[in-house]
Amino acid sequence: MKLLVGAYSQITNAEPMPVYERALEAVCKPLLTHLHAHEDAIMQLSLSIPLLDWLDANHGSVNLLISDLAKNGKLEMLTGSFNQSILSLLSPKDRSNQIEMTTTYLRKRFGQRSKTLFSYGQVFNPLFINTANLCFIDSIIISTSDETGLQQFDEPFIMQEMGKSVSIIPMDGTISDLIASFAKKAISFGNLIEHIRNYLESEPPFVMAMINLDHLLQAGVTAQQTIQLFDLFFGYETSSIDEAYLHNDPPKKGYLQAGWYGIDANKGNLGCINELFVEDESLAYLYGRYTTMVETARMYKKDKDVRKRLEALIQKISCGSMYLCDANAPMLRSSVRKLFWRYISEADSVLTALKDYSYPVSNDFDHDALCEYLFFGKYLSCVVDPKGGSLSELTYLPSLYNYGDTFSPLSQFGSASDNHHQLPPGQKQRLFSDVFLRENFIMDEYTKLDAKNCLAMGSQVYNLEGVDRRNTEYLATCTTGDSPVIGGSLQIAKHFKLRQNTILVDITLTNIGEDPISCIYGCEIPLSIDSHGLPISFIQLENKKNLTWQEKEVVLEQVKSLRIYDEPNSTSLTLVGDTRFTLLKEDYTIESETVLGNEMLYQHTLFMASWPIVLASGGEKKITLGLRVERK
């Protein structure tokens, strides 16, 4: 039996500090210490750059131990994408840069130049072969288990593409499945050890036991259990990557198709990472914002220092962790997505400040064949979207915080059963989108999934055009069509006025049918609020006495205005209507099992203002809403 033993962790930036601390105490320190004490053991290791940086800054002795193990040939460090980019989503040049940055990082710190790539997220594309050759990479370690769980290869093989070749070393699917079952608490630690021992005693010809350390943490592994697990593997003769091949002459050939492999991430029945952008509108918008930023920023050629700064930001926004829902659940962590938006807004700031460059006002950010409009003011920036006649982003520039980063993930990425007012999974939630409800509808029962009682306009394409030359005002118009919810047909006209600190929206509803209309009109303003804890509280502003509400979900009548405090960013948001309205507020969270146990991960807070509408044929109703963002 040829046995290779490896370990990897994909902890990313913006994860809570306890994630790093638990990784250190439960897996990293005991594993490396045990490897040092085992004279004949050889192991492969892939740790994310954020984790290595954290170790370097806070526990330098651990990095010194890694360096000592690497120099003594006991530890083989694996290279990868520096910013945890998903390589298939990058251009060939950017793929090479990401790998070279990681390789250089490892060589400078640990004195070892890696020639083996570990593919982040288990995403693979045959185009990687050429990239690997350019980066002097000899082999790639990746799972070959597809979305059905079938392991396509059980021993190393040579893969050729366009005249280039590289060795593919497949991870052992049986051991990966056992570790994943342990992570889901489907089997106990004792059963895990017993199953692995029985499997190794059956002496399969080749085993690349690549252990997902994050899965161990998700299962609640202890330091002693980590030692016990790897002691089982180290009881056998372990091999280096150079010794991976069985005695085949000539080496076996194979071909691994493009796909999303393994079970590191919860991906449902998706076989390719790009399918995610078809299914999930919010993630498609994130990726589209990245690709358009790369194209726009690289059009600037003049100032070398500016180009250098933009390239550094492009590297950072290429991070792919927000597209994955693994044991760390980065996709579901608002803090991970906010880091992406911070770098995007910083790049926007650089480009809009250039006097020798004209930043495009309109762009198809999400590649849906519709042009969105970017407004960049003194304190606010936002994207006006024809879809829903709404705002896709709302960033307060002093803090670079995007309050429009709202998320309703696909059902396979977590349970939203605790939310009272269910949202369509995978649909982007935009600011100032329109909904209509039947008259006398009970607001406590509101959900956009109820097509019988709710007409949601968030996916409708509005006619959007600029009103002034300064690109600070936009008019979005649409008709509802004949709807049983409304009892007729309405024309919607929304006039956006974008000011320094304020978004003003003048809404005009006109009955264009022949019969009178009676219904409820609602305007949704979902906001992603930074907070020290849940639920998100707000203050109902009244002339005589302000009222503070701290419920997760509440429906209030006769509201004139309200204020939300974003304590971490020292910012306040004030929502005001020209007439009193009924307010529906709910915090949206997703329940997920992570390395920290069962967590309720905050996504956004829905604020919906609604008014009863009674219109004769040709009649109209005018409403004005204002959202002000300012320093507290």
C-alpha positions as CSV (number, residue, x, y, z in Angstrom):
1,M,0.0,0.0,0.0
2,K,1.3,3.5,-1.0
3,L,0.1,5.9,1.7
4,L,0.3,9.7,1.7
5,V,-1.0,11.6,4.6
6,G,-2.0,15.3,4.3
7,A,-4.1,17.9,6.1
8,Y,-5.6,21.2,5.0
9,S,-7.6,24.1,6.4
10,Q,-9.5,26.8,4.4
11,I,-10.1,29.3,7.2
12,T,-10.6,32.7,5.5
13,N,-10.3,36.4,6.3
14,A,-13.0,38.0,8.4
15,E,-13.8,34.8,10.2
16,P,-14.4,35.4,14.0
17,M,-11.3,35.2,16.1
18,P,-12.5,32.1,18.0
19,V,-12.3,30.2,14.7
20,Y,-8.5,30.8,14.5
21,E,-7.9,30.1,18.2
22,R,-9.8,26.8,18.1
23,A,-7.9,25.8,15.0
24,L,-4.6,26.4,16.8
25,E,-5.4,24.6,20.0
26,A,-7.4,21.6,18.7
27,V,-5.7,20.7,15.4
28,C,-2.6,22.8,14.3
29,K,-0.5,22.7,17.4
30,P,-1.1,19.1,18.5
31,L,-0.7,17.8,14.9
32,L,2.6,19.6,14.2
33,T,4.0,18.7,17.6
34,H,3.1,15.0,17.1
35,L,4.6,15.1,13.6
36,H,7.8,16.5,15.1
37,A,8.0,13.6,17.6
38,H,7.3,11.0,14.9
39,E,10.8,10.3,13.3
40,D,9.7,8.5,10.1
41,A,6.5,10.3,9.3
42,I,6.1,12.5,6.2
43,M,3.0,14.7,5.8
44,Q,1.6,17.2,3.2
45,L,0.1,20.4,4.5
46,S,-2.1,23.2,3.1
47,L,-3.0,26.1,5.4
48,S,-4.7,29.2,4.1
49,I,-2.7,32.4,4.0
50,P,-5.0,34.2,6.5
51,L,-4.4,31.4,9.0
52,L,-0.6,31.4,8.4
53,D,-0.5,35.2,8.8
54,W,-2.5,35.0,12.0
55,L,-0.1,32.3,13.3
56,D,2.9,34.5,12.3
57,A,1.4,37.6,14.1
58,N,0.2,35.8,17.3
59,H,2.0,32.4,17.6
60,G,5.3,32.7,15.8
61,S,6.6,29.6,17.5
62,V,4.1,27.5,15.5
63,N,5.4,28.9,12.2
64,L,8.9,28.2,13.4
65,L,7.9,24.6,14.0
66,I,6.4,24.4,10.4
67,S,9.7,25.8,9.1
68,D,11.8,23.3,11.0
69,L,9.6,20.4,9.8
70,A,9.7,21.6,6.2
71,K,13.5,21.9,6.2
72,N,13.9,18.5,7.7
73,G,11.8,16.9,4.9
74,K,9.0,15.8,7.3
75,L,6.5,18.4,6.0
76,E,5.7,19.2,2.4
77,M,3.9,22.5,2.0
78,L,1.3,22.7,-0.7
79,T,0.8,25.9,-2.8
80,G,-2.5,27.3,-3.8
81,S,-4.3,30.6,-4.5
82,F,-3.0,33.3,-2.3
83,N,-6.3,35.1,-1.7
84,Q,-8.3,31.9,-1.7
85,S,-9.4,32.6,-5.2
86,I,-11.3,30.0,-7.2
87,L,-8.8,29.7,-10.0
88,S,-11.3,28.9,-12.7
89,L,-13.0,32.2,-12.1
90,L,-9.8,34.2,-12.9
91,S,-8.0,35.1,-16.1
92,P,-4.9,33.0,-16.9
93,K,-2.6,35.8,-15.8
94,D,-4.4,36.2,-12.4
95,R,-4.4,32.4,-11.9
96,S,-0.6,32.4,-12.3
97,N,-0.1,35.4,-10.0
98,Q,-2.2,33.8,-7.2
99,I,-0.1,30.6,-7.3
100,E,3.2,32.4,-7.6
101,M,2.3,34.7,-4.6
102,T,1.6,31.7,-2.5
103,T,4.7,29.8,-3.6
104,T,6.9,32.8,-2.9
105,Y,5.2,33.3,0.5
106,L,5.9,29.7,1.5
107,R,9.5,29.7,0.2
108,K,10.4,32.9,2.1
109,R,8.9,31.8,5.4
110,F,9.5,28.1,5.4
111,G,12.5,27.6,3.1
112,Q,10.7,25.2,0.8
113,R,9.5,25.8,-2.8
114,S,6.4,23.9,-3.4
115,K,5.8,22.1,-6.6
116,T,2.4,20.7,-5.7
117,L,-0.9,22.6,-5.9
118,F,-3.9,22.1,-3.7
119,S,-7.0,23.3,-5.5
120,Y,-9.1,25.6,-3.2
121,G,-12.7,24.6,-3.0
122,Q,-12.0,21.4,-5.0
123,V,-12.8,23.3,-8.2
124,F,-10.9,22.0,-11.2
125,N,-10.6,23.0,-14.9
126,P,-8.3,21.4,-17.5
127,L,-7.0,25.0,-18.1
128,F,-5.1,24.6,-14.8
129,I,-2.7,22.3,-16.6
130,N,-1.1,25.2,-18.6
131,T,-1.1,27.4,-15.5
132,A,0.6,24.7,-13.5
133,N,3.4,24.4,-16.1
134,L,3.9,28.2,-16.2
135,C,4.3,28.1,-12.4
136,F,6.6,25.1,-12.4
137,I,4.0,23.0,-10.7
138,D,4.5,19.2,-11.1
139,S,1.3,17.8,-9.5
140,I,-2.2,18.8,-8.3
141,I,-3.9,17.3,-5.3
142,I,-7.7,17.3,-5.7
143,S,-10.7,15.1,-5.0
144,T,-12.1,13.3,-8.0
145,S,-15.5,12.5,-6.4
146,D,-18.3,14.1,-8.4
147,E,-21.7,15.4,-7.3
148,T,-23.0,11.9,-7.1
149,G,-20.2,10.8,-4.7
150,L,-18.5,8.6,-7.3
151,Q,-14.7,8.7,-7.1
152,Q,-13.5,8.7,-10.7
153,F,-9.8,7.9,-10.0
154,D,-8.2,5.9,-7.2
155,E,-4.5,6.3,-8.0
156,P,-2.3,9.1,-9.5
157,F,-2.3,9.7,-13.2
158,I,-0.7,11.9,-15.9
159,M,-3.1,14.4,-17.4
160,Q,-2.3,16.2,-20.7
161,E,-4.0,19.3,-22.1
162,M,-2.8,21.3,-25.1
163,G,0.6,19.6,-25.1
164,K,1.2,20.2,-21.4
165,S,1.0,17.6,-18.6
166,V,0.8,17.4,-14.9
167,S,0.4,14.7,-12.3
168,I,-3.1,14.5,-10.7
169,I,-3.0,12.9,-7.2
170,P,-6.6,12.0,-6.2
171,M,-7.7,12.3,-2.6
172,D,-9.1,9.1,-1.1
173,G,-12.9,9.4,-1.2
174,T,-13.5,6.8,1.5
175,I,-11.5,8.6,4.1
176,S,-12.9,12.0,3.1
177,D,-16.4,10.6,3.4
178,L,-15.6,9.3,6.9
179,I,-14.2,12.6,8.0
180,A,-17.3,14.4,6.6
181,S,-19.6,11.9,8.4
182,F,-17.8,12.7,11.6
183,A,-18.2,16.4,11.0
184,K,-21.9,16.0,10.6
185,K,-21.9,13.9,13.8
186,A,-23.3,10.9,11.9
187,I,-20.5,8.7,13.5
188,S,-18.6,9.0,16.7
189,F,-14.9,9.5,17.0
190,G,-14.5,5.9,18.0
191,N,-16.3,4.7,15.0
192,L,-14.2,7.0,12.8
193,I,-11.0,5.5,14.1
194,E,-12.4,2.0,13.7
195,H,-13.6,2.5,10.1
196,I,-10.3,4.1,9.0
197,R,-8.2,1.3,10.7
198,N,-10.3,-1.4,8.9
199,Y,-10.0,0.4,5.6
200,L,-6.2,0.7,5.9
201,E,-5.9,-2.9,7.0
202,S,-7.6,-3.9,3.8
203,E,-4.5,-2.5,2.1
204,P,-5.8,-0.6,-0.9
205,P,-3.1,0.0,-3.5
206,F,-3.0,3.8,-3.1
207,V,-4.3,6.1,-0.4
208,M,-4.0,9.9,-0.4
209,A,-5.5,10.6,3.1
210,M,-6.0,14.3,2.8
211,I,-7.7,15.3,6.1
212,N,-10.0,18.4,6.2
213,L,-9.0,20.0,9.5
214,D,-12.1,22.3,9.4
215,H,-14.3,19.2,9.3
216,L,-12.6,17.9,12.4
217,L,-13.2,21.3,14.1
218,Q,-16.8,21.2,13.0
219,A,-17.2,17.8,14.8
220,G,-15.8,19.3,18.0
221,V,-12.5,17.4,17.9
222,T,-10.1,17.7,20.8
223,A,-6.3,18.0,20.7
224,Q,-6.0,14.5,22.1
225,Q,-8.3,13.1,19.4
226,T,-6.3,14.9,16.7
227,I,-3.2,13.2,17.9
228,Q,-5.0,9.8,18.1
229,L,-6.2,10.2,14.5
230,F,-2.9,11.0,13.0
231,D,-1.1,8.5,15.1
232,L,-3.2,5.9,13.3
233,F,-1.9,7.1,10.0
234,F,1.7,7.5,11.2
235,G,1.7,3.9,12.3
236,Y,2.1,3.0,8.6
237,E,5.0,4.0,6.3
238,T,4.1,7.3,4.8
239,S,5.4,8.6,1.5
240,S,6.3,11.9,-0.1
241,I,4.7,13.4,-3.1
242,D,7.6,12.3,-5.3
243,E,7.0,8.7,-4.2
244,A,3.2,8.9,-5.0
245,Y,3.2,6.8,-8.1
246,L,2.7,3.1,-8.1
247,H,5.1,1.0,-10.1
248,N,3.5,1.7,-13.4
249,D,5.7,1.8,-16.5
250,P,4.8,4.0,-18.3
251,P,2.7,6.1,-15.8
252,K,-1.1,5.7,-16.0
253,K,-2.8,8.4,-18.1
254,G,-6.2,10.0,-17.4
255,Y,-8.4,13.0,-17.9
256,L,-10.3,14.9,-15.2
257,Q,-13.1,17.1,-16.6
258,A,-14.0,20.5,-15.4
259,G,-16.1,20.3,-12.3
260,W,-16.7,21.0,-8.6
261,Y,-15.5,18.0,-6.8
262,G,-15.3,16.6,-3.3
263,I,-17.4,17.3,-0.2
264,D,-15.5,20.3,1.3
265,A,-18.4,22.6,0.4
266,N,-22.1,22.0,0.6
267,K,-23.1,22.4,-3.1
268,G,-26.3,20.4,-3.5
269,N,-26.5,18.9,-7.0
270,L,-24.3,21.6,-8.6
271,G,-21.6,19.9,-10.7
272,C,-19.8,23.1,-11.7
273,I,-19.1,26.3,-9.7
274,N,-20.5,28.5,-12.6
275,E,-23.9,26.9,-12.1
276,L,-24.0,28.7,-8.8
277,F,-24.2,32.0,-10.6
278,V,-27.1,30.8,-12.6
279,E,-29.0,29.7,-9.5
280,D,-28.1,32.5,-7.1
281,E,-28.7,36.1,-8.2
282,S,-26.8,37.6,-5.3
283,L,-23.6,35.6,-5.9
284,A,-23.9,36.3,-9.6
285,Y,-23.9,40.0,-8.7
286,L,-20.8,39.6,-6.5
287,Y,-18.9,37.8,-9.3
288,G,-20.1,40.3,-11.9
289,R,-19.0,43.2,-9.8
290,Y,-15.5,41.6,-9.6
291,T,-15.2,41.0,-13.3
292,T,-16.4,44.4,-14.4
293,M,-14.1,46.0,-11.8
294,V,-11.1,44.1,-13.2
295,E,-12.0,45.2,-16.8
296,T,-12.6,48.8,-15.8
297,A,-9.5,49.2,-13.6
298,R,-7.2,47.7,-16.1
299,M,-8.3,50.2,-18.8
300,Y,-6.4,52.8,-16.8
301,K,-2.8,53.0,-18.0
302,K,-1.2,56.3,-17.0
303,D,-0.1,56.6,-13.4
304,K,2.1,53.7,-12.3
305,D,1.4,54.1,-8.6
306,V,-2.4,54.2,-9.2
307,R,-2.1,51.0,-11.3
308,K,-0.2,49.3,-8.6
309,R,-2.8,50.2,-6.0
310,L,-5.6,49.0,-8.2
311,E,-3.8,45.7,-8.9
312,A,-3.5,45.2,-5.1
313,L,-7.2,45.7,-4.7
314,I,-8.0,43.4,-7.6
315,Q,-6.0,40.7,-6.0
316,K,-8.0,41.1,-2.8
317,I,-11.4,41.2,-4.4
318,S,-10.6,38.0,-6.3
319,C,-11.2,36.0,-3.1
320,G,-13.6,33.1,-3.7
321,S,-14.5,32.2,-0.1
322,M,-17.9,34.0,-0.3
323,Y,-19.0,31.5,-3.0
324,L,-18.4,28.5,-0.7
325,C,-20.5,27.1,2.2
326,D,-18.0,24.9,3.9
327,A,-17.3,24.1,7.5
328,N,-16.5,27.7,8.1
329,A,-19.6,28.9,6.2
330,P,-17.9,32.0,4.7
331,M,-20.7,32.4,2.2
332,L,-23.1,33.0,5.1
333,R,-20.9,35.3,7.1
334,S,-21.8,38.9,6.5
335,S,-18.3,39.9,7.6
336,V,-16.7,38.0,4.7
337,R,-18.9,39.6,2.1
338,K,-18.4,43.0,3.7
339,L,-14.6,42.7,3.2
340,F,-15.2,42.1,-0.5
341,W,-17.4,45.2,-0.7
342,R,-14.9,47.3,1.2
343,Y,-12.2,46.6,-1.5
344,I,-14.7,47.2,-4.3
345,S,-15.7,50.6,-2.8
346,E,-12.0,51.5,-2.3
347,A,-11.3,50.7,-6.0
348,D,-14.4,52.8,-7.0
349,S,-13.0,55.7,-4.9
350,V,-9.6,55.5,-6.6
351,L,-11.1,55.5,-10.1
352,T,-13.7,58.2,-9.5
353,A,-11.0,60.5,-8.0
354,L,-8.8,60.4,-11.2
355,K,-8.9,63.5,-13.2
356,D,-7.4,61.9,-16.3
357,Y,-9.9,59.0,-16.4
358,S,-13.6,58.9,-17.0
359,Y,-15.2,56.2,-14.8
360,P,-18.2,54.7,-16.7
361,V,-21.5,55.8,-15.2
362,S,-23.4,52.8,-16.5
363,N,-22.3,49.2,-16.6
364,D,-23.8,45.7,-16.7
365,F,-22.4,44.7,-13.3
366,D,-24.1,41.3,-13.0
367,H,-24.1,40.3,-16.7
368,D,-27.9,40.1,-17.0
369,A,-28.0,42.2,-20.3
370,L,-29.3,45.2,-18.3
371,C,-27.2,48.3,-17.6
372,E,-27.0,49.5,-14.0
373,Y,-26.0,53.0,-13.0
374,L,-23.3,53.8,-10.5
375,F,-23.7,56.9,-8.4
376,F,-20.7,58.0,-6.5
377,G,-21.2,61.1,-4.2
378,K,-19.4,62.7,-1.4
379,Y,-20.7,60.4,1.3
380,L,-22.8,57.8,-0.5
381,S,-22.4,55.5,-3.4
382,C,-25.1,53.3,-4.8
383,V,-26.1,51.3,-7.9
384,V,-29.5,52.0,-9.4
385,D,-30.8,48.8,-11.0
386,P,-33.5,48.5,-13.6
387,K,-34.5,45.1,-12.1
388,G,-37.1,46.0,-9.5
389,G,-36.5,49.7,-10.2
390,S,-34.4,49.6,-7.0
391,L,-30.9,50.0,-5.5
392,S,-28.5,47.0,-5.6
393,E,-25.9,48.7,-3.4
394,L,-25.8,51.4,-0.8
395,T,-22.4,52.2,0.6
396,Y,-21.5,54.8,3.2
397,L,-18.1,56.0,1.9
398,P,-16.5,57.2,5.2
399,S,-16.8,53.6,6.5
400,L,-16.8,51.8,3.1
401,Y,-19.7,49.7,4.5
402,N,-22.3,48.4,2.0
403,Y,-25.8,48.4,3.7
404,G,-27.2,46.8,0.5
405,D,-25.4,43.5,1.0
406,T,-28.5,41.5,1.5
407,F,-28.6,37.8,1.0
408,S,-31.2,35.1,0.6
409,P,-29.1,31.9,-0.1
410,L,-30.2,28.7,-1.9
411,S,-31.9,26.2,0.4
412,Q,-29.0,23.8,0.4
413,F,-26.7,26.3,2.1
414,G,-28.6,26.6,5.4
415,S,-32.0,26.5,7.1
416,A,-34.0,29.7,7.2
417,S,-36.9,28.1,9.1
418,D,-36.7,30.5,12.0
419,N,-37.7,33.4,9.7
420,H,-41.4,34.4,9.8
421,H,-41.6,36.1,6.4
422,Q,-39.9,33.7,4.0
423,L,-38.0,35.0,1.0
424,P,-37.4,33.4,-2.4
425,P,-34.1,31.5,-2.1
426,G,-31.4,32.7,-4.4
427,Q,-33.1,36.0,-5.2
428,K,-31.2,39.2,-4.6
429,Q,-33.0,41.5,-2.2
430,R,-32.8,45.1,-3.4
431,L,-33.6,48.4,-1.7
432,F,-36.9,50.2,-2.5
433,S,-38.4,47.3,-4.3
434,D,-42.2,47.2,-4.7
435,V,-44.8,44.7,-3.4
436,F,-48.6,44.7,-3.6
437,L,-50.9,42.8,-1.2
438,R,-54.6,42.1,-1.2
439,E,-56.7,44.6,0.7
440,N,-57.2,43.6,4.4
441,F,-54.2,41.3,4.2
442,I,-52.7,40.4,7.6
443,M,-49.2,41.8,7.6
444,D,-48.0,39.1,10.1
445,E,-48.6,36.5,7.3
446,Y,-46.6,38.4,4.6
447,T,-44.2,36.3,2.4
448,K,-43.2,36.9,-1.2
449,L,-43.6,33.1,-1.7
450,D,-47.4,33.6,-1.5
451,A,-48.2,34.5,-5.1
452,K,-52.0,34.3,-4.4
453,N,-51.9,37.2,-2.0
454,C,-48.6,39.0,-2.9
455,L,-47.4,40.5,-6.2
456,A,-43.6,41.1,-5.8
457,M,-42.0,43.4,-8.4
458,G,-38.4,42.7,-7.4
459,S,-37.7,40.6,-10.5
460,Q,-39.5,42.9,-13.0
461,V,-37.5,45.0,-15.4
462,Y,-38.3,48.7,-15.1
463,N,-37.6,51.3,-17.7
464,L,-34.7,53.2,-16.1
465,E,-33.3,56.5,-17.4
466,G,-31.3,59.4,-16.0
467,V,-33.1,62.7,-15.3
468,D,-30.3,65.2,-14.9
469,R,-26.8,65.7,-16.4
470,R,-25.0,65.2,-13.0
471,N,-26.3,61.6,-12.9
472,T,-27.9,62.2,-9.4
473,E,-31.6,61.6,-10.4
474,Y,-33.1,58.5,-12.1
475,L,-36.7,57.6,-13.1
476,A,-37.8,54.0,-13.0
477,T,-41.2,53.1,-14.5
478,C,-43.2,49.9,-14.9
479,T,-46.7,48.5,-15.1
480,T,-48.0,45.7,-13.0
481,G,-50.2,44.2,-15.7
482,D,-53.7,43.0,-14.9
483,S,-53.3,41.4,-11.4
484,P,-55.9,39.7,-9.2
485,V,-53.9,40.8,-6.2
486,I,-54.4,44.4,-7.1
487,G,-57.8,44.0,-8.8
488,G,-56.6,45.8,-11.9
489,S,-53.5,47.4,-13.3
490,L,-51.1,50.0,-12.0
491,Q,-48.4,52.1,-13.4
492,I,-45.4,52.6,-11.0
493,A,-43.1,55.6,-11.3
494,K,-40.2,56.0,-8.9
495,H,-38.0,59.1,-9.0
496,F,-34.7,58.6,-7.2
497,K,-32.9,61.7,-6.0
498,L,-29.4,60.9,-4.8
499,R,-28.0,63.4,-2.4
500,Q,-24.9,63.7,-0.2
501,N,-26.3,61.8,2.8
502,T,-29.8,61.0,1.6
503,I,-31.7,58.8,-0.8
504,L,-35.1,60.4,-1.7
505,V,-37.6,58.3,-3.6
506,D,-40.8,59.9,-4.9
507,I,-43.3,57.1,-5.7
508,T,-46.3,57.6,-7.9
509,L,-48.9,54.9,-8.4
510,T,-51.5,55.4,-11.1
511,N,-54.6,53.3,-11.8
512,I,-54.4,52.7,-15.6
513,G,-57.3,50.3,-15.6
514,E,-61.0,51.0,-16.0
515,D,-62.1,49.7,-12.6
516,P,-61.3,51.1,-9.2
517,I,-58.5,49.5,-7.3
518,S,-58.1,48.6,-3.6
519,C,-55.0,47.0,-2.3
520,I,-51.9,47.5,0.0
521,Y,-48.7,48.9,-1.4
522,G,-45.4,48.1,0.3
523,C,-41.9,49.3,-0.3
524,E,-39.1,47.0,0.9
525,I,-35.9,48.4,2.3
526,P,-33.7,45.5,3.3
527,L,-30.5,46.7,5.1
528,S,-27.4,44.8,6.2
529,I,-26.6,46.4,9.6
530,D,-23.3,45.9,11.4
531,S,-24.1,45.1,15.0
532,H,-22.5,43.7,18.1
533,G,-25.4,41.3,18.5
534,L,-28.9,40.2,17.6
535,P,-31.7,41.2,17.3
536,I,-31.1,44.5,15.5
537,S,-32.8,47.3,17.5
538,F,-34.3,50.5,16.1
539,I,-36.0,53.6,17.5
540,Q,-39.4,54.8,16.4
541,L,-39.2,58.6,16.3
542,E,-42.2,60.4,17.6
543,N,-42.8,64.0,18.7
544,K,-43.6,63.3,22.3
545,K,-41.7,60.1,23.1
546,N,-39.3,57.9,21.1
547,L,-39.9,54.1,21.4
548,T,-37.1,51.5,21.2
549,W,-37.9,48.2,19.7
550,Q,-35.6,45.2,20.1
551,E,-37.8,42.3,18.8
552,K,-36.5,40.1,15.9
553,E,-39.8,40.5,14.2
554,V,-42.4,43.2,14.7
555,V,-45.3,44.9,12.9
556,L,-46.1,48.5,13.9
557,E,-48.9,50.8,12.8
558,Q,-48.8,54.6,12.2
559,V,-45.0,55.0,12.0
560,K,-43.7,58.3,10.7
561,S,-39.9,57.7,11.0
562,L,-37.4,55.4,12.5
563,R,-33.7,55.3,13.2
564,I,-31.2,52.4,13.3
565,Y,-27.8,52.7,14.9
566,D,-24.8,51.0,13.4
567,E,-22.6,51.0,16.5
568,P,-19.4,49.4,15.1
569,N,-19.3,52.0,12.3
570,S,-20.6,54.9,14.5
571,T,-23.3,55.5,11.9
572,S,-27.0,56.1,12.0
573,L,-29.6,55.4,9.4
574,T,-32.9,57.2,9.4
575,L,-36.0,56.2,7.4
576,V,-38.7,58.8,7.0
577,G,-42.0,58.8,5.1
578,D,-44.1,61.9,4.1
579,T,-47.2,60.1,5.5
580,R,-47.5,57.5,8.3
581,F,-47.1,53.9,7.3
582,T,-47.3,50.4,8.7
583,L,-43.9,49.0,9.3
584,L,-42.8,45.3,9.1
585,K,-39.4,44.6,10.5
586,E,-37.6,41.3,10.7
587,D,-34.0,40.1,11.1
588,Y,-33.1,37.4,8.6
589,T,-30.7,34.7,9.9
590,I,-29.5,31.4,8.6
591,E,-28.8,28.4,10.9
592,S,-25.6,26.5,10.1
593,E,-23.3,24.0,11.7
594,T,-19.8,25.5,11.6
595,V,-16.5,25.0,13.3
596,L,-17.9,27.0,16.3
597,G,-21.0,24.7,16.6
598,N,-24.6,25.6,15.7
599,E,-24.6,29.3,14.7
600,M,-27.4,31.7,13.7
601,L,-25.7,33.8,11.0
602,Y,-27.1,37.2,10.3
603,Q,-27.9,38.1,6.7
604,H,-29.9,41.3,6.7
605,T,-32.9,43.1,8.3
606,L,-36.0,43.8,6.3
607,F,-37.9,47.1,6.8
608,M,-41.1,47.3,4.8
609,A,-43.3,50.4,4.8
610,S,-46.8,49.9,3.5
611,W,-49.9,52.0,2.8
612,P,-53.5,51.2,1.9
613,I,-54.2,52.2,-1.7
614,V,-57.7,53.0,-3.0
615,L,-57.8,54.5,-6.5
616,A,-60.5,55.2,-9.0
617,S,-59.7,54.8,-12.7
618,G,-57.1,57.3,-13.6
619,G,-56.4,58.2,-10.0
620,E,-53.0,58.4,-8.5
621,K,-51.2,58.1,-5.2
622,K,-48.0,59.9,-4.4
623,I,-45.6,58.7,-1.6
624,T,-42.2,60.0,-0.6
625,L,-39.6,58.0,1.3
626,G,-36.2,59.2,2.5
627,L,-33.2,57.2,3.8
628,R,-30.5,59.2,5.4
629,V,-27.1,57.8,6.4
630,E,-24.7,59.9,8.6
631,R,-22.2,59.8,11.4
632,K,-23.7,59.1,14.7
